[in-house]
Amino acid sequence: MERTGRMLEGLPVSGALVALLLIDVDWFKSINDVYGHEAGDHVLAAMGRCIAQHENSSCAVCRLGGEEFAMMVTGAEVGNIEQFAQTLRGTLADLSHGDIIGNRMVTVSIGVTASASRVDFGKLYRLADEALYDAKRGGRDQIAIRLDEWAGASRNNRPLFA
């Protein structure tokens, strides 16, 4: 949270895009229920390592708790963020968890929001969380985007499934 605050404070008043991705492991409770908590921990650690590889000066990564992760990205364009989220979703689905969960595929849903104006983290989180629920309601294993009004008028605040 400290790092995201500094990232947001360092943005100009307008023009610099900031995006928040909320990543939630689909049907995670069933992994714990069927294979045990140790297997669930293995899955979360593997996903966390994969997500953490993107950490750099323009991308802050964290585990929010449970089976949810977050990434804040600055300096990219909306189309690039959308492609990044799609690629990340595919990469996480392709992770091999081996025999620990019977070679079961594990997918994620990703809620994405972006803003080109200085915005507080709470607003970004609310929009990304709404997008995440759009992705879950839309069938999981997908991304959904809700844009802040300053990120692009043509797609503003409506779910976009990719």
C-alpha positions as CSV (number, residue, x, y, z in Angstrom):
1,M,0.0,0.0,0.0
2,E,2.9,2.4,0.8
3,R,4.4,1.8,-2.7
4,T,1.1,2.3,-4.5
5,G,0.6,5.6,-2.6
6,R,4.0,6.8,-3.7
7,M,3.3,5.7,-7.3
8,L,0.0,7.6,-7.3
9,E,1.6,10.7,-5.7
10,G,4.3,10.7,-8.4
11,L,1.9,10.9,-11.2
12,P,1.2,14.2,-13.0
13,V,-2.3,15.7,-12.5
14,S,-3.4,14.3,-15.8
15,G,-2.1,12.3,-18.8
16,A,-0.2,9.5,-17.1
17,L,-2.1,6.3,-17.1
18,V,-2.3,4.2,-13.9
19,A,-3.9,0.7,-14.0
20,L,-4.9,-1.7,-11.2
21,L,-5.3,-5.4,-11.8
22,L,-7.0,-7.6,-9.3
23,I,-6.3,-11.3,-9.8
24,D,-8.4,-13.9,-8.2
25,V,-7.8,-17.7,-8.4
26,D,-11.0,-19.4,-9.7
27,W,-12.6,-22.0,-7.5
28,F,-9.7,-21.9,-5.1
29,K,-11.7,-23.3,-2.2
30,S,-12.3,-26.5,-4.1
31,I,-8.5,-27.0,-4.4
32,N,-8.1,-26.8,-0.6
33,D,-11.2,-29.0,-0.1
34,V,-10.1,-31.7,-2.5
35,Y,-6.3,-31.7,-2.3
36,G,-5.7,-30.1,1.1
37,H,-4.3,-26.7,2.3
38,E,-0.7,-27.7,1.6
39,A,-1.6,-28.2,-2.1
40,G,-3.5,-24.9,-2.0
41,D,-0.4,-23.2,-0.5
42,H,1.7,-24.7,-3.3
43,V,-0.7,-23.3,-6.0
44,L,-0.7,-19.8,-4.4
45,A,3.1,-19.8,-4.1
46,A,3.6,-20.7,-7.7
47,M,1.2,-18.1,-8.9
48,G,2.8,-15.5,-6.6
49,R,6.2,-16.2,-8.0
50,C,4.9,-15.8,-11.5
51,I,3.1,-12.5,-10.7
52,A,6.2,-11.2,-8.8
53,Q,8.3,-11.5,-11.9
54,H,6.6,-8.4,-13.2
55,E,7.7,-6.2,-10.2
56,N,9.7,-3.2,-11.3
57,S,9.7,0.6,-10.9
58,S,6.5,0.9,-12.9
59,C,4.7,-2.2,-11.5
60,A,3.9,-2.9,-7.9
61,V,2.8,-6.4,-7.0
62,C,1.2,-7.8,-3.8
63,R,-0.9,-10.6,-2.4
64,L,-4.0,-9.0,-0.9
65,G,-4.9,-12.1,1.1
66,G,-6.5,-15.4,0.4
67,E,-6.3,-16.2,-3.3
68,E,-6.3,-12.6,-4.4
69,F,-3.3,-10.7,-5.8
70,A,-3.0,-7.1,-7.1
71,M,-0.7,-5.3,-9.6
72,M,-0.5,-1.5,-10.0
73,V,1.0,-0.4,-13.3
74,T,1.9,3.1,-14.4
75,G,3.0,4.5,-17.8
76,A,1.2,2.1,-20.1
77,E,-1.6,2.5,-22.6
78,V,-5.0,1.0,-22.1
79,G,-4.6,-1.4,-25.0
80,N,-1.2,-2.5,-23.6
81,I,-2.7,-3.1,-20.2
82,E,-5.5,-5.1,-21.7
83,Q,-3.0,-7.3,-23.6
84,F,-0.8,-7.6,-20.5
85,A,-3.8,-8.8,-18.4
86,Q,-4.8,-11.3,-21.1
87,T,-1.2,-12.6,-21.4
88,L,-0.9,-12.9,-17.6
89,R,-4.2,-14.8,-17.4
90,G,-3.0,-17.3,-20.0
91,T,0.5,-17.6,-18.3
92,L,-1.1,-18.3,-14.9
93,A,-3.5,-20.9,-16.5
94,D,-0.5,-22.6,-18.1
95,L,1.4,-23.1,-14.8
96,S,2.0,-26.7,-14.1
97,H,1.3,-27.7,-10.5
98,G,2.3,-31.3,-11.2
99,D,0.9,-34.2,-9.3
100,I,0.2,-32.1,-6.2
101,I,-3.3,-31.3,-7.6
102,G,-3.6,-34.1,-10.1
103,N,-2.5,-32.0,-13.0
104,R,-5.6,-29.9,-12.6
105,M,-5.6,-26.7,-14.5
106,V,-6.0,-23.6,-12.3
107,T,-7.4,-20.4,-13.9
108,V,-7.8,-16.8,-12.7
109,S,-10.2,-14.0,-13.3
110,I,-8.8,-10.5,-13.6
111,G,-10.5,-7.2,-13.0
112,V,-8.8,-4.3,-14.6
113,T,-9.3,-0.5,-14.3
114,A,-7.2,2.4,-15.5
115,S,-7.2,6.2,-15.1
116,A,-5.4,8.9,-16.9
117,S,-6.0,11.4,-14.1
118,R,-4.7,11.5,-10.5
119,V,-7.0,9.3,-8.6
120,D,-7.0,7.8,-5.2
121,F,-6.3,4.1,-4.6
122,G,-9.8,3.5,-3.1
123,K,-11.5,4.6,-6.4
124,L,-9.1,2.4,-8.4
125,Y,-9.7,-0.5,-6.1
126,R,-13.5,-0.1,-6.3
127,L,-13.5,-0.1,-10.1
128,A,-11.1,-3.0,-10.4
129,D,-13.2,-5.0,-7.8
130,E,-16.3,-4.3,-9.9
131,A,-14.5,-5.5,-13.0
132,L,-13.3,-8.6,-11.1
133,Y,-16.9,-9.5,-10.2
134,D,-17.9,-8.9,-13.9
135,A,-15.3,-11.5,-14.9
136,K,-16.5,-13.9,-12.3
137,R,-20.2,-13.5,-13.3
138,G,-19.1,-13.8,-16.9
139,G,-17.8,-17.3,-16.5
140,R,-14.4,-16.9,-14.9
141,D,-11.0,-17.5,-16.6
142,Q,-11.2,-14.1,-18.3
143,I,-10.5,-10.5,-17.8
144,A,-13.0,-7.7,-17.4
145,I,-12.3,-4.0,-17.6
146,R,-14.0,-0.9,-16.1
147,L,-12.3,2.3,-17.0
148,D,-12.3,5.6,-15.1
149,E,-13.9,8.4,-17.0
150,W,-10.5,9.8,-17.9
151,A,-9.1,6.6,-19.4
152,G,-11.3,6.6,-22.5
153,A,-14.8,7.8,-23.0
154,S,-15.8,5.0,-25.4
155,R,-15.4,2.2,-22.8
156,N,-15.9,4.2,-19.6
157,N,-17.4,2.3,-16.6
158,R,-18.9,-0.6,-18.5
159,P,-17.7,-4.1,-18.3
160,L,-15.5,-5.3,-21.2
161,F,-14.8,-9.0,-21.4
162,A,-11.7,-10.1,-23.2
